[in-house]
Amino acid sequence: MDGSKKHVSVLYGPYSSCGVVTHRTDRLDGLQTLLKSNGHKVDLNEMADRNSVQLWVKGELVYQCSITDLEFGGDGLMDPLCSEALKAVDRAF
């Protein structure tokens, strides 16, 4: 299988925590872990869209949600949004 076939770009915007708006990856930990454990190569890229997470596969947007709706930390197994994202990525391949 071609290595690029399992490539996922995760774009994420800044969000507010403790009154400070900035790009943070803590809420992406579970998503990254779940995608990687299922054989996907994950690239994180900052974007300007506040509170947003987008998953891109082969140049197409396959999933998006609010970054603040993702669970903080963890392995993504108990986060229903991470499961939805994984299914959307798998369908893209």
PyMOL Python script that loads the backbone (N, CA, C, O; Angstrom):
from pymol import cmd

cmd.read_pdbstr("""\
ATOM      1  N   MET A   1       0.848  -1.177   0.000  1.00  0.00           N
ATOM      2  CA  MET A   1       0.000   0.000   0.000  1.00  0.00           C
ATOM      3  C   MET A   1       0.892   1.238   0.000  1.00  0.00           C
ATOM      4  O   MET A   1       1.885   1.305   0.723  1.00  0.00           O
ATOM      5  N   ASP A   2       0.524   2.195  -0.809  1.00  0.00           N
ATOM      6  CA  ASP A   2       1.262   3.449  -0.892  1.00  0.00           C
ATOM      7  C   ASP A   2       1.143   4.218   0.417  1.00  0.00           C
ATOM      8  O   ASP A   2       0.037   4.395   0.926  1.00  0.00           O
ATOM      9  N   GLY A   3       2.281   4.686   0.980  1.00  0.00           N
ATOM     10  CA  GLY A   3       2.289   5.373   2.266  1.00  0.00           C
ATOM     11  C   GLY A   3       1.449   6.631   2.290  1.00  0.00           C
ATOM     12  O   GLY A   3       0.875   6.977   3.322  1.00  0.00           O
ATOM     13  N   SER A   4       1.368   7.331   1.142  1.00  0.00           N
ATOM     14  CA  SER A   4       0.592   8.572   1.112  1.00  0.00           C
ATOM     15  C   SER A   4      -0.904   8.304   1.154  1.00  0.00           C
ATOM     16  O   SER A   4      -1.692   9.203   1.446  1.00  0.00           O
ATOM     17  N   LYS A   5      -1.297   7.067   0.862  1.00  0.00           N
ATOM     18  CA  LYS A   5      -2.719   6.733   0.845  1.00  0.00           C
ATOM     19  C   LYS A   5      -3.352   6.871   2.227  1.00  0.00           C
ATOM     20  O   LYS A   5      -4.556   7.107   2.329  1.00  0.00           O
ATOM     21  N   LYS A   6      -2.568   6.730   3.284  1.00  0.00           N
ATOM     22  CA  LYS A   6      -3.109   6.792   4.637  1.00  0.00           C
ATOM     23  C   LYS A   6      -2.790   8.125   5.311  1.00  0.00           C
ATOM     24  O   LYS A   6      -2.817   8.215   6.539  1.00  0.00           O
ATOM     25  N   HIS A   7      -2.489   9.154   4.532  1.00  0.00           N
ATOM     26  CA  HIS A   7      -2.091  10.452   5.063  1.00  0.00           C
ATOM     27  C   HIS A   7      -3.320  11.308   5.384  1.00  0.00           C
ATOM     28  O   HIS A   7      -4.217  11.456   4.554  1.00  0.00           O
ATOM     29  N   VAL A   8      -3.351  11.870   6.600  1.00  0.00           N
ATOM     30  CA  VAL A   8      -4.452  12.734   7.033  1.00  0.00           C
ATOM     31  C   VAL A   8      -3.868  14.067   7.498  1.00  0.00           C
ATOM     32  O   VAL A   8      -2.971  14.102   8.340  1.00  0.00           O
ATOM     33  N   SER A   9      -4.383  15.156   6.941  1.00  0.00           N
ATOM     34  CA  SER A   9      -4.000  16.490   7.410  1.00  0.00           C
ATOM     35  C   SER A   9      -5.068  16.980   8.378  1.00  0.00           C
ATOM     36  O   SER A   9      -6.251  17.027   8.041  1.00  0.00           O
ATOM     37  N   VAL A  10      -4.641  17.341   9.578  1.00  0.00           N
ATOM     38  CA  VAL A  10      -5.554  17.866  10.588  1.00  0.00           C
ATOM     39  C   VAL A  10      -5.256  19.362  10.734  1.00  0.00           C
ATOM     40  O   VAL A  10      -4.186  19.756  11.198  1.00  0.00           O
ATOM     41  N   LEU A  11      -6.216  20.173  10.332  1.00  0.00           N
ATOM     42  CA  LEU A  11      -6.092  21.616  10.487  1.00  0.00           C
ATOM     43  C   LEU A  11      -6.880  22.013  11.723  1.00  0.00           C
ATOM     44  O   LEU A  11      -8.000  21.548  11.929  1.00  0.00           O
ATOM     45  N   TYR A  12      -6.293  22.875  12.544  1.00  0.00           N
ATOM     46  CA  TYR A  12      -6.969  23.260  13.782  1.00  0.00           C
ATOM     47  C   TYR A  12      -6.773  24.744  14.043  1.00  0.00           C
ATOM     48  O   TYR A  12      -5.715  25.318  13.786  1.00  0.00           O
ATOM     49  N   GLY A  13      -7.823  25.331  14.558  1.00  0.00           N
ATOM     50  CA  GLY A  13      -7.801  26.754  14.855  1.00  0.00           C
ATOM     51  C   GLY A  13      -7.578  27.026  16.329  1.00  0.00           C
ATOM     52  O   GLY A  13      -7.594  26.111  17.152  1.00  0.00           O
ATOM     53  N   PRO A  14      -7.370  28.286  16.651  1.00  0.00           N
ATOM     54  CA  PRO A  14      -7.177  28.656  18.050  1.00  0.00           C
ATOM     55  C   PRO A  14      -8.502  28.576  18.812  1.00  0.00           C
ATOM     56  O   PRO A  14      -9.580  28.668  18.224  1.00  0.00           O
ATOM     57  N   TYR A  15      -8.399  28.402  20.117  1.00  0.00           N
ATOM     58  CA  TYR A  15      -9.587  28.446  20.965  1.00  0.00           C
ATOM     59  C   TYR A  15      -9.225  29.062  22.303  1.00  0.00           C
ATOM     60  O   TYR A  15      -8.052  29.159  22.664  1.00  0.00           O
ATOM     61  N   SER A  16     -10.253  29.477  23.032  1.00  0.00           N
ATOM     62  CA  SER A  16     -10.051  30.166  24.298  1.00  0.00           C
ATOM     63  C   SER A  16      -9.982  29.175  25.453  1.00  0.00           C
ATOM     64  O   SER A  16     -10.827  28.290  25.586  1.00  0.00           O
ATOM     65  N   SER A  17      -8.960  29.344  26.281  1.00  0.00           N
ATOM     66  CA  SER A  17      -8.820  28.571  27.504  1.00  0.00           C
ATOM     67  C   SER A  17      -8.211  29.499  28.544  1.00  0.00           C
ATOM     68  O   SER A  17      -7.163  30.102  28.311  1.00  0.00           O
ATOM     69  N   CYS A  18      -8.863  29.611  29.678  1.00  0.00           N
ATOM     70  CA  CYS A  18      -8.404  30.494  30.752  1.00  0.00           C
ATOM     71  C   CYS A  18      -8.257  31.935  30.261  1.00  0.00           C
ATOM     72  O   CYS A  18      -7.369  32.668  30.697  1.00  0.00           O
ATOM     73  N   GLY A  19      -9.143  32.322  29.348  1.00  0.00           N
ATOM     74  CA  GLY A  19      -9.148  33.697  28.858  1.00  0.00           C
ATOM     75  C   GLY A  19      -8.112  34.016  27.804  1.00  0.00           C
ATOM     76  O   GLY A  19      -7.992  35.169  27.391  1.00  0.00           O
ATOM     77  N   VAL A  20      -7.356  33.015  27.354  1.00  0.00           N
ATOM     78  CA  VAL A  20      -6.330  33.230  26.342  1.00  0.00           C
ATOM     79  C   VAL A  20      -6.697  32.437  25.084  1.00  0.00           C
ATOM     80  O   VAL A  20      -6.940  31.231  25.145  1.00  0.00           O
ATOM     81  N   VAL A  21      -6.734  33.132  23.950  1.00  0.00           N
ATOM     82  CA  VAL A  21      -7.030  32.484  22.675  1.00  0.00           C
ATOM     83  C   VAL A  21      -5.712  32.199  21.961  1.00  0.00           C
ATOM     84  O   VAL A  21      -4.956  33.114  21.631  1.00  0.00           O
ATOM     85  N   THR A  22      -5.453  30.924  21.730  1.00  0.00           N
ATOM     86  CA  THR A  22      -4.233  30.513  21.020  1.00  0.00           C
ATOM     87  C   THR A  22      -4.433  29.113  20.452  1.00  0.00           C
ATOM     88  O   THR A  22      -5.398  28.425  20.783  1.00  0.00           O
ATOM     89  N   HIS A  23      -3.507  28.704  19.593  1.00  0.00           N
ATOM     90  CA  HIS A  23      -3.529  27.339  19.062  1.00  0.00           C
ATOM     91  C   HIS A  23      -2.983  26.391  20.131  1.00  0.00           C
ATOM     92  O   HIS A  23      -1.904  26.610  20.682  1.00  0.00           O
ATOM     93  N   ARG A  24      -3.745  25.341  20.409  1.00  0.00           N
ATOM     94  CA  ARG A  24      -3.339  24.310  21.359  1.00  0.00           C
ATOM     95  C   ARG A  24      -3.643  22.943  20.757  1.00  0.00           C
ATOM     96  O   ARG A  24      -4.599  22.792  19.997  1.00  0.00           O
ATOM     97  N   THR A  25      -2.838  21.965  21.095  1.00  0.00           N
ATOM     98  CA  THR A  25      -3.060  20.617  20.550  1.00  0.00           C
ATOM     99  C   THR A  25      -3.576  19.620  21.589  1.00  0.00           C
ATOM    100  O   THR A  25      -3.806  18.458  21.255  1.00  0.00           O
ATOM    101  N   ASP A  26      -3.761  20.045  22.832  1.00  0.00           N
ATOM    102  CA  ASP A  26      -4.185  19.115  23.892  1.00  0.00           C
ATOM    103  C   ASP A  26      -5.486  18.391  23.554  1.00  0.00           C
ATOM    104  O   ASP A  26      -5.632  17.208  23.864  1.00  0.00           O
ATOM    105  N   ARG A  27      -6.418  19.077  22.933  1.00  0.00           N
ATOM    106  CA  ARG A  27      -7.697  18.446  22.589  1.00  0.00           C
ATOM    107  C   ARG A  27      -7.586  17.564  21.342  1.00  0.00           C
ATOM    108  O   ARG A  27      -8.548  16.892  20.971  1.00  0.00           O
ATOM    109  N   LEU A  28      -6.429  17.562  20.703  1.00  0.00           N
ATOM    110  CA  LEU A  28      -6.219  16.726  19.527  1.00  0.00           C
ATOM    111  C   LEU A  28      -5.500  15.422  19.864  1.00  0.00           C
ATOM    112  O   LEU A  28      -5.329  14.571  18.991  1.00  0.00           O
ATOM    113  N   ASP A  29      -5.078  15.256  21.114  1.00  0.00           N
ATOM    114  CA  ASP A  29      -4.324  14.064  21.512  1.00  0.00           C
ATOM    115  C   ASP A  29      -5.076  12.771  21.204  1.00  0.00           C
ATOM    116  O   ASP A  29      -4.519  11.856  20.597  1.00  0.00           O
ATOM    117  N   GLY A  30      -6.323  12.696  21.616  1.00  0.00           N
ATOM    118  CA  GLY A  30      -7.108  11.477  21.404  1.00  0.00           C
ATOM    119  C   GLY A  30      -7.328  11.201  19.927  1.00  0.00           C
ATOM    120  O   GLY A  30      -7.235  10.057  19.482  1.00  0.00           O
ATOM    121  N   LEU A  31      -7.619  12.246  19.170  1.00  0.00           N
ATOM    122  CA  LEU A  31      -7.832  12.102  17.735  1.00  0.00           C
ATOM    123  C   LEU A  31      -6.570  11.589  17.050  1.00  0.00           C
ATOM    124  O   LEU A  31      -6.628  10.666  16.238  1.00  0.00           O
ATOM    125  N   GLN A  32      -5.437  12.189  17.380  1.00  0.00           N
ATOM    126  CA  GLN A  32      -4.170  11.748  16.805  1.00  0.00           C
ATOM    127  C   GLN A  32      -3.868  10.298  17.163  1.00  0.00           C
ATOM    128  O   GLN A  32      -3.479   9.507  16.304  1.00  0.00           O
ATOM    129  N   THR A  33      -4.046   9.956  18.423  1.00  0.00           N
ATOM    130  CA  THR A  33      -3.763   8.590  18.886  1.00  0.00           C
ATOM    131  C   THR A  33      -4.624   7.577  18.150  1.00  0.00           C
ATOM    132  O   THR A  33      -4.128   6.545  17.699  1.00  0.00           O
ATOM    133  N   LEU A  34      -5.908   7.869  18.027  1.00  0.00           N
ATOM    134  CA  LEU A  34      -6.828   6.946  17.367  1.00  0.00           C
ATOM    135  C   LEU A  34      -6.489   6.796  15.887  1.00  0.00           C
ATOM    136  O   LEU A  34      -6.471   5.681  15.365  1.00  0.00           O
ATOM    137  N   LEU A  35      -6.222   7.901  15.215  1.00  0.00           N
ATOM    138  CA  LEU A  35      -5.882   7.834  13.795  1.00  0.00           C
ATOM    139  C   LEU A  35      -4.573   7.057  13.583  1.00  0.00           C
ATOM    140  O   LEU A  35      -4.488   6.199  12.703  1.00  0.00           O
ATOM    141  N   LYS A  36      -3.568   7.365  14.391  1.00  0.00           N
ATOM    142  CA  LYS A  36      -2.271   6.695  14.240  1.00  0.00           C
ATOM    143  C   LYS A  36      -2.369   5.204  14.555  1.00  0.00           C
ATOM    144  O   LYS A  36      -1.737   4.385  13.887  1.00  0.00           O
ATOM    145  N   SER A  37      -3.156   4.851  15.564  1.00  0.00           N
ATOM    146  CA  SER A  37      -3.286   3.433  15.924  1.00  0.00           C
ATOM    147  C   SER A  37      -4.025   2.639  14.850  1.00  0.00           C
ATOM    148  O   SER A  37      -3.991   1.408  14.841  1.00  0.00           O
ATOM    149  N   ASN A  38      -4.691   3.354  13.949  1.00  0.00           N
ATOM    150  CA  ASN A  38      -5.383   2.696  12.836  1.00  0.00           C
ATOM    151  C   ASN A  38      -4.601   2.841  11.530  1.00  0.00           C
ATOM    152  O   ASN A  38      -5.151   2.658  10.444  1.00  0.00           O
ATOM    153  N   GLY A  39      -3.314   3.171  11.648  1.00  0.00           N
ATOM    154  CA  GLY A  39      -2.429   3.157  10.496  1.00  0.00           C
ATOM    155  C   GLY A  39      -2.337   4.427   9.682  1.00  0.00           C
ATOM    156  O   GLY A  39      -1.770   4.423   8.590  1.00  0.00           O
ATOM    157  N   HIS A  40      -2.882   5.509  10.193  1.00  0.00           N
ATOM    158  CA  HIS A  40      -2.843   6.766   9.447  1.00  0.00           C
ATOM    159  C   HIS A  40      -1.656   7.626   9.872  1.00  0.00           C
ATOM    160  O   HIS A  40      -1.286   7.662  11.046  1.00  0.00           O
ATOM    161  N   LYS A  41      -1.067   8.315   8.899  1.00  0.00           N
ATOM    162  CA  LYS A  41      -0.019   9.294   9.174  1.00  0.00           C
ATOM    163  C   LYS A  41      -0.724  10.635   9.362  1.00  0.00           C
ATOM    164  O   LYS A  41      -1.503  11.050   8.504  1.00  0.00           O
ATOM    165  N   VAL A  42      -0.457  11.311  10.470  1.00  0.00           N
ATOM    166  CA  VAL A  42      -1.177  12.538  10.817  1.00  0.00           C
ATOM    167  C   VAL A  42      -0.227  13.734  10.790  1.00  0.00           C
ATOM    168  O   VAL A  42       0.841  13.711  11.402  1.00  0.00           O
ATOM    169  N   ASP A  43      -0.633  14.769  10.076  1.00  0.00           N
ATOM    170  CA  ASP A  43       0.078  16.046  10.080  1.00  0.00           C
ATOM    171  C   ASP A  43      -0.835  17.091  10.690  1.00  0.00           C
ATOM    172  O   ASP A  43      -1.983  17.242  10.270  1.00  0.00           O
ATOM    173  N   LEU A  44      -0.329  17.815  11.684  1.00  0.00           N
ATOM    174  CA  LEU A  44      -1.083  18.905  12.308  1.00  0.00           C
ATOM    175  C   LEU A  44      -0.664  20.224  11.686  1.00  0.00           C
ATOM    176  O   LEU A  44       0.524  20.500  11.518  1.00  0.00           O
ATOM    177  N   ASN A  45      -1.661  21.039  11.345  1.00  0.00           N
ATOM    178  CA  ASN A  45      -1.408  22.349  10.756  1.00  0.00           C
ATOM    179  C   ASN A  45      -2.352  23.379  11.363  1.00  0.00           C
ATOM    180  O   ASN A  45      -3.564  23.168  11.423  1.00  0.00           O
ATOM    181  N   GLU A  46      -1.790  24.482  11.805  1.00  0.00           N
ATOM    182  CA  GLU A  46      -2.616  25.560  12.347  1.00  0.00           C
ATOM    183  C   GLU A  46      -3.377  26.253  11.223  1.00  0.00           C
ATOM    184  O   GLU A  46      -2.901  26.346  10.092  1.00  0.00           O
ATOM    185  N   MET A  47      -4.583  26.741  11.564  1.00  0.00           N
ATOM    186  CA  MET A  47      -5.367  27.551  10.642  1.00  0.00           C
ATOM    187  C   MET A  47      -6.007  28.682  11.436  1.00  0.00           C
ATOM    188  O   MET A  47      -5.975  28.671  12.667  1.00  0.00           O
ATOM    189  N   ALA A  48      -6.580  29.643  10.753  1.00  0.00           N
ATOM    190  CA  ALA A  48      -7.125  30.825  11.412  1.00  0.00           C
ATOM    191  C   ALA A  48      -8.536  30.622  11.967  1.00  0.00           C
ATOM    192  O   ALA A  48      -8.950  31.362  12.859  1.00  0.00           O
ATOM    193  N   ASP A  49      -9.281  29.642  11.463  1.00  0.00           N
ATOM    194  CA  ASP A  49     -10.678  29.451  11.868  1.00  0.00           C
ATOM    195  C   ASP A  49     -10.767  29.067  13.342  1.00  0.00           C
ATOM    196  O   ASP A  49     -10.386  27.967  13.741  1.00  0.00           O
ATOM    197  N   ARG A  50     -11.274  29.991  14.130  1.00  0.00           N
ATOM    198  CA  ARG A  50     -11.349  29.792  15.578  1.00  0.00           C
ATOM    199  C   ARG A  50     -12.271  28.626  15.933  1.00  0.00           C
ATOM    200  O   ARG A  50     -13.341  28.471  15.344  1.00  0.00           O
ATOM    201  N   ASN A  51     -11.852  27.814  16.893  1.00  0.00           N
ATOM    202  CA  ASN A  51     -12.612  26.677  17.447  1.00  0.00           C
ATOM    203  C   ASN A  51     -12.820  25.526  16.471  1.00  0.00           C
ATOM    204  O   ASN A  51     -13.613  24.631  16.765  1.00  0.00           O
ATOM    205  N   SER A  52     -12.161  25.510  15.349  1.00  0.00           N
ATOM    206  CA  SER A  52     -12.449  24.525  14.315  1.00  0.00           C
ATOM    207  C   SER A  52     -11.350  23.475  14.177  1.00  0.00           C
ATOM    208  O   SER A  52     -10.167  23.753  14.371  1.00  0.00           O
ATOM    209  N   VAL A  53     -11.780  22.257  13.834  1.00  0.00           N
ATOM    210  CA  VAL A  53     -10.876  21.175  13.449  1.00  0.00           C
ATOM    211  C   VAL A  53     -11.393  20.622  12.130  1.00  0.00           C
ATOM    212  O   VAL A  53     -12.585  20.352  11.982  1.00  0.00           O
ATOM    213  N   GLN A  54     -10.490  20.457  11.179  1.00  0.00           N
ATOM    214  CA  GLN A  54     -10.840  19.890   9.883  1.00  0.00           C
ATOM    215  C   GLN A  54      -9.879  18.759   9.562  1.00  0.00           C
ATOM    216  O   GLN A  54      -8.674  18.874   9.788  1.00  0.00           O
ATOM    217  N   LEU A  55     -10.416  17.663   9.034  1.00  0.00           N
ATOM    218  CA  LEU A  55      -9.600  16.541   8.582  1.00  0.00           C
ATOM    219  C   LEU A  55      -9.681  16.464   7.070  1.00  0.00           C
ATOM    220  O   LEU A  55     -10.765  16.375   6.493  1.00  0.00           O
ATOM    221  N   TRP A  56      -8.524  16.500   6.442  1.00  0.00           N
ATOM    222  CA  TRP A  56      -8.420  16.485   4.986  1.00  0.00           C
ATOM    223  C   TRP A  56      -7.702  15.217   4.544  1.00  0.00           C
ATOM    224  O   TRP A  56      -6.672  14.844   5.105  1.00  0.00           O
ATOM    225  N   VAL A  57      -8.257  14.565   3.536  1.00  0.00           N
ATOM    226  CA  VAL A  57      -7.666  13.370   2.947  1.00  0.00           C
ATOM    227  C   VAL A  57      -7.667  13.553   1.431  1.00  0.00           C
ATOM    228  O   VAL A  57      -8.703  13.835   0.828  1.00  0.00           O
ATOM    229  N   LYS A  58      -6.510  13.392   0.835  1.00  0.00           N
ATOM    230  CA  LYS A  58      -6.364  13.507  -0.625  1.00  0.00           C
ATOM    231  C   LYS A  58      -7.001  14.796  -1.153  1.00  0.00           C
ATOM    232  O   LYS A  58      -7.666  14.782  -2.189  1.00  0.00           O
ATOM    233  N   GLY A  59      -6.797  15.904  -0.445  1.00  0.00           N
ATOM    234  CA  GLY A  59      -7.295  17.203  -0.898  1.00  0.00           C
ATOM    235  C   GLY A  59      -8.769  17.451  -0.660  1.00  0.00           C
ATOM    236  O   GLY A  59      -9.301  18.458  -1.128  1.00  0.00           O
ATOM    237  N   GLU A  60      -9.447  16.564   0.053  1.00  0.00           N
ATOM    238  CA  GLU A  60     -10.879  16.729   0.315  1.00  0.00           C
ATOM    239  C   GLU A  60     -11.139  16.797   1.819  1.00  0.00           C
ATOM    240  O   GLU A  60     -10.564  16.048   2.608  1.00  0.00           O
ATOM    241  N   LEU A  61     -12.029  17.723   2.187  1.00  0.00           N
ATOM    242  CA  LEU A  61     -12.470  17.835   3.578  1.00  0.00           C
ATOM    243  C   LEU A  61     -13.399  16.664   3.865  1.00  0.00           C
ATOM    244  O   LEU A  61     -14.448  16.533   3.235  1.00  0.00           O
ATOM    245  N   VAL A  62     -13.012  15.801   4.826  1.00  0.00           N
ATOM    246  CA  VAL A  62     -13.823  14.614   5.114  1.00  0.00           C
ATOM    247  C   VAL A  62     -14.531  14.702   6.464  1.00  0.00           C
ATOM    248  O   VAL A  62     -15.482  13.962   6.717  1.00  0.00           O
ATOM    249  N   TYR A  63     -14.067  15.608   7.333  1.00  0.00           N
ATOM    250  CA  TYR A  63     -14.696  15.725   8.653  1.00  0.00           C
ATOM    251  C   TYR A  63     -14.318  17.064   9.263  1.00  0.00           C
ATOM    252  O   TYR A  63     -13.209  17.562   9.071  1.00  0.00           O
ATOM    253  N   GLN A  64     -15.268  17.642  10.008  1.00  0.00           N
ATOM    254  CA  GLN A  64     -14.946  18.835  10.790  1.00  0.00           C
ATOM    255  C   GLN A  64     -15.848  18.912  12.005  1.00  0.00           C
ATOM    256  O   GLN A  64     -16.980  18.427  12.000  1.00  0.00           O
ATOM    257  N   CYS A  65     -15.312  19.540  13.056  1.00  0.00           N
ATOM    258  CA  CYS A  65     -16.057  19.742  14.290  1.00  0.00           C
ATOM    259  C   CYS A  65     -15.422  20.902  15.049  1.00  0.00           C
ATOM    260  O   CYS A  65     -14.422  21.475  14.616  1.00  0.00           O
ATOM    261  N   SER A  66     -16.012  21.228  16.167  1.00  0.00           N
ATOM    262  CA  SER A  66     -15.436  22.246  17.035  1.00  0.00           C
ATOM    263  C   SER A  66     -14.358  21.599  17.897  1.00  0.00           C
ATOM    264  O   SER A  66     -14.581  20.540  18.483  1.00  0.00           O
ATOM    265  N   ILE A  67     -13.215  22.219  17.972  1.00  0.00           N
ATOM    266  CA  ILE A  67     -12.113  21.668  18.771  1.00  0.00           C
ATOM    267  C   ILE A  67     -12.502  21.585  20.244  1.00  0.00           C
ATOM    268  O   ILE A  67     -12.014  20.711  20.960  1.00  0.00           O
ATOM    269  N   THR A  68     -13.366  22.475  20.703  1.00  0.00           N
ATOM    270  CA  THR A  68     -13.760  22.470  22.112  1.00  0.00           C
ATOM    271  C   THR A  68     -14.727  21.328  22.439  1.00  0.00           C
ATOM    272  O   THR A  68     -14.979  21.051  23.612  1.00  0.00           O
ATOM    273  N   ASP A  69     -15.267  20.668  21.420  1.00  0.00           N
ATOM    274  CA  ASP A  69     -16.134  19.516  21.655  1.00  0.00           C
ATOM    275  C   ASP A  69     -15.340  18.216  21.823  1.00  0.00           C
ATOM    276  O   ASP A  69     -15.881  17.214  22.293  1.00  0.00           O
ATOM    277  N   LEU A  70     -14.064  18.231  21.441  1.00  0.00           N
ATOM    278  CA  LEU A  70     -13.222  17.051  21.620  1.00  0.00           C
ATOM    279  C   LEU A  70     -12.801  16.948  23.080  1.00  0.00           C
ATOM    280  O   LEU A  70     -12.597  17.959  23.753  1.00  0.00           O
ATOM    281  N   GLU A  71     -12.676  15.715  23.559  1.00  0.00           N
ATOM    282  CA  GLU A  71     -12.254  15.512  24.940  1.00  0.00           C
ATOM    283  C   GLU A  71     -10.796  15.915  25.105  1.00  0.00           C
ATOM    284  O   GLU A  71      -9.987  15.736  24.195  1.00  0.00           O
ATOM    285  N   PHE A  72     -10.469  16.456  26.263  1.00  0.00           N
ATOM    286  CA  PHE A  72      -9.120  16.896  26.576  1.00  0.00           C
ATOM    287  C   PHE A  72      -8.236  15.690  26.864  1.00  0.00           C
ATOM    288  O   PHE A  72      -8.548  14.897  27.753  1.00  0.00           O
ATOM    289  N   GLY A  73      -7.133  15.538  26.123  1.00  0.00           N
ATOM    290  CA  GLY A  73      -6.210  14.422  26.360  1.00  0.00           C
ATOM    291  C   GLY A  73      -6.841  13.086  26.030  1.00  0.00           C
ATOM    292  O   GLY A  73      -7.811  13.021  25.276  1.00  0.00           O
ATOM    293  N   GLY A  74      -6.304  12.041  26.582  1.00  0.00           N
ATOM    294  CA  GLY A  74      -6.859  10.707  26.397  1.00  0.00           C
ATOM    295  C   GLY A  74      -6.410  10.043  25.113  1.00  0.00           C
ATOM    296  O   GLY A  74      -5.585  10.569  24.365  1.00  0.00           O
ATOM    297  N   ASP A  75      -6.987   8.847  24.874  1.00  0.00           N
ATOM    298  CA  ASP A  75      -6.600   8.059  23.713  1.00  0.00           C
ATOM    299  C   ASP A  75      -7.637   8.083  22.599  1.00  0.00           C
ATOM    300  O   ASP A  75      -7.447   7.432  21.572  1.00  0.00           O
ATOM    301  N   GLY A  76      -8.733   8.823  22.781  1.00  0.00           N
ATOM    302  CA  GLY A  76      -9.752   8.954  21.749  1.00  0.00           C
ATOM    303  C   GLY A  76     -10.761   7.828  21.701  1.00  0.00           C
ATOM    304  O   GLY A  76     -11.765   7.936  20.997  1.00  0.00           O
ATOM    305  N   LEU A  77     -10.522   6.740  22.437  1.00  0.00           N
ATOM    306  CA  LEU A  77     -11.413   5.586  22.359  1.00  0.00           C
ATOM    307  C   LEU A  77     -12.807   5.865  22.908  1.00  0.00           C
ATOM    308  O   LEU A  77     -13.786   5.298  22.425  1.00  0.00           O
ATOM    309  N   MET A  78     -12.906   6.733  23.911  1.00  0.00           N
ATOM    310  CA  MET A  78     -14.203   7.007  24.528  1.00  0.00           C
ATOM    311  C   MET A  78     -14.847   8.296  24.007  1.00  0.00           C
ATOM    312  O   MET A  78     -15.936   8.666  24.446  1.00  0.00           O
ATOM    313  N   ASP A  79     -14.185   8.968  23.085  1.00  0.00           N
ATOM    314  CA  ASP A  79     -14.696  10.220  22.536  1.00  0.00           C
ATOM    315  C   ASP A  79     -15.475   9.916  21.253  1.00  0.00           C
ATOM    316  O   ASP A  79     -14.881   9.496  20.261  1.00  0.00           O
ATOM    317  N   PRO A  80     -16.806  10.123  21.260  1.00  0.00           N
ATOM    318  CA  PRO A  80     -17.600   9.791  20.075  1.00  0.00           C
ATOM    319  C   PRO A  80     -17.207  10.611  18.837  1.00  0.00           C
ATOM    320  O   PRO A  80     -17.355  10.129  17.714  1.00  0.00           O
ATOM    321  N   LEU A  81     -16.714  11.822  19.022  1.00  0.00           N
ATOM    322  CA  LEU A  81     -16.292  12.616  17.867  1.00  0.00           C
ATOM    323  C   LEU A  81     -15.046  12.025  17.214  1.00  0.00           C
ATOM    324  O   LEU A  81     -14.917  12.057  15.990  1.00  0.00           O
ATOM    325  N   CYS A  82     -14.142  11.495  18.006  1.00  0.00           N
ATOM    326  CA  CYS A  82     -12.954  10.840  17.456  1.00  0.00           C
ATOM    327  C   CYS A  82     -13.352   9.611  16.648  1.00  0.00           C
ATOM    328  O   CYS A  82     -12.773   9.344  15.595  1.00  0.00           O
ATOM    329  N   SER A  83     -14.340   8.863  17.137  1.00  0.00           N
ATOM    330  CA  SER A  83     -14.831   7.693  16.408  1.00  0.00           C
ATOM    331  C   SER A  83     -15.464   8.103  15.085  1.00  0.00           C
ATOM    332  O   SER A  83     -15.235   7.461  14.060  1.00  0.00           O
ATOM    333  N   GLU A  84     -16.261   9.175  15.103  1.00  0.00           N
ATOM    334  CA  GLU A  84     -16.868   9.685  13.869  1.00  0.00           C
ATOM    335  C   GLU A  84     -15.797  10.117  12.880  1.00  0.00           C
ATOM    336  O   GLU A  84     -15.892   9.831  11.686  1.00  0.00           O
ATOM    337  N   ALA A  85     -14.776  10.807  13.381  1.00  0.00           N
ATOM    338  CA  ALA A  85     -13.691  11.282  12.515  1.00  0.00           C
ATOM    339  C   ALA A  85     -12.958  10.105  11.881  1.00  0.00           C
ATOM    340  O   ALA A  85     -12.674  10.124  10.683  1.00  0.00           O
ATOM    341  N   LEU A  86     -12.651   9.084  12.675  1.00  0.00           N
ATOM    342  CA  LEU A  86     -11.970   7.895  12.145  1.00  0.00           C
ATOM    343  C   LEU A  86     -12.797   7.231  11.047  1.00  0.00           C
ATOM    344  O   LEU A  86     -12.249   6.836  10.018  1.00  0.00           O
ATOM    345  N   LYS A  87     -14.090   7.104  11.251  1.00  0.00           N
ATOM    346  CA  LYS A  87     -14.964   6.494  10.239  1.00  0.00           C
ATOM    347  C   LYS A  87     -14.947   7.324   8.960  1.00  0.00           C
ATOM    348  O   LYS A  87     -14.903   6.767   7.863  1.00  0.00           O
ATOM    349  N   ALA A  88     -14.981   8.640   9.085  1.00  0.00           N
ATOM    350  CA  ALA A  88     -14.973   9.512   7.913  1.00  0.00           C
ATOM    351  C   ALA A  88     -13.648   9.383   7.149  1.00  0.00           C
ATOM    352  O   ALA A  88     -13.635   9.354   5.918  1.00  0.00           O
ATOM    353  N   VAL A  89     -12.552   9.307   7.880  1.00  0.00           N
ATOM    354  CA  VAL A  89     -11.231   9.138   7.249  1.00  0.00           C
ATOM    355  C   VAL A  89     -11.150   7.782   6.560  1.00  0.00           C
ATOM    356  O   VAL A  89     -10.687   7.698   5.423  1.00  0.00           O
ATOM    357  N   ASP A  90     -11.589   6.727   7.224  1.00  0.00           N
ATOM    358  CA  ASP A  90     -11.543   5.390   6.638  1.00  0.00           C
ATOM    359  C   ASP A  90     -12.388   5.303   5.365  1.00  0.00           C
ATOM    360  O   ASP A  90     -11.998   4.644   4.401  1.00  0.00           O
ATOM    361  N   ARG A  91     -13.547   5.970   5.363  1.00  0.00           N
ATOM    362  CA  ARG A  91     -14.399   5.985   4.165  1.00  0.00           C
ATOM    363  C   ARG A  91     -13.701   6.668   2.991  1.00  0.00           C
ATOM    364  O   ARG A  91     -13.935   6.319   1.834  1.00  0.00           O
ATOM    365  N   ALA A  92     -12.846   7.640   3.295  1.00  0.00           N
ATOM    366  CA  ALA A  92     -12.150   8.386   2.239  1.00  0.00           C
ATOM    367  C   ALA A  92     -11.127   7.521   1.509  1.00  0.00           C
ATOM    368  O   ALA A  92     -10.724   7.849   0.394  1.00  0.00           O
ATOM    369  N   PHE A  93     -10.708   6.427   2.124  1.00  0.00           N
ATOM    370  CA  PHE A  93      -9.745   5.536   1.493  1.00  0.00           C
ATOM    371  C   PHE A  93     -10.456   4.350   0.876  1.00  0.00           C
ATOM    372  O   PHE A  93      -9.811   3.479   0.292  1.00  0.00           O
TER     373      PHE A  93
END
""", "prot")
cmd.dss("prot")
cmd.show_as("cartoon", "prot")
cmd.util.cbc("prot")
cmd.orient("prot")
